[in-house]
Amino acid sequence: MSESPRGPGAAPQTPDIPVEIVDNLGRGRYELWRVDSDGGRTFIGFVGYRLQETGVVELQHTVISERFSRQGFARLLVTNLLDRLRERGERIVPTCTYVQSYLERFPHYQDLVAQGE
């Protein structure tokens, strides 16, 4: 996927397919699933996380399955995850290098970074 022509801070462009993000508490990760036309789901990838305290989530690493790499799915996952966390009033600690670089490219998400990070 290419960078948005609207410049830095513009909404990121993402693949246009039906997806679902699942908070897998038991594994400490937000999972991205493609919703298939037959109603099934295909695993795409995840962002690993750890709850540091109430309302603060450390985003540790982003992993996308080889089959879906270089197609914009990491961006899709992080964009949707950050939007979800913002809606819930939560803050992040971005230790994942992908999330760190994402925040540099899309600074309108910087307000989600917990104080002191």
Residue pairs with C-beta under 8 A, 6 or more apart in sequence:
1 13
1 14
1 15
1 71
1 72
1 75
2 13
3 13
3 105
4 10
4 11
4 12
4 13
8 105
8 106
8 107
9 106
9 107
9 108
10 106
12 75
12 79
12 105
12 106
13 72
13 75
14 72
14 75
14 76
14 79
15 71
15 72
15 73
15 76
17 34
18 34
18 35
19 32
19 33
19 34
19 35
19 44
19 76
19 80
20 32
20 33
20 35
20 41
21 30
21 31
21 32
21 33
21 77
21 80
21 81
21 84
22 30
22 31
22 33
23 30
24 30
24 31
24 46
27 46
28 48
28 49
28 50
29 46
29 47
29 48
29 49
30 46
30 47
30 49
30 77
30 81
31 43
31 45
31 46
32 43
32 44
32 45
32 46
32 64
32 73
32 76
32 77
32 80
33 41
33 42
33 43
33 44
34 41
34 42
34 44
35 41
36 42
43 65
44 64
44 65
44 68
44 73
44 77
45 62
45 63
45 64
45 65
45 68
45 73
45 74
45 77
46 62
46 63
46 77
47 59
47 60
47 61
47 62
47 63
47 77
47 78
47 81
47 96
47 99
48 59
48 60
48 61
48 62
48 63
48 96
49 57
49 58
49 59
49 60
50 57
50 58
50 60
51 57
51 58
52 58
52 93
52 114
55 89
55 90
55 91
56 90
56 91
56 92
56 93
56 114
57 85
57 90
57 91
57 92
57 93
58 92
58 93
58 95
59 81
59 92
59 93
59 94
59 95
59 96
59 99
60 95
60 96
61 95
61 96
61 98
62 74
62 77
62 78
62 96
62 98
62 99
64 73
64 74
64 77
74 98
75 102
78 98
78 99
78 102
79 106
82 92
82 109
82 112
85 91
85 92
85 112
86 109
86 112
90 112
91 112
91 113
91 114
91 115
92 99
92 112
92 113
92 114
93 113
93 114
93 117
94 100
94 103
94 113
94 117
102 109
103 109
103 110
103 113
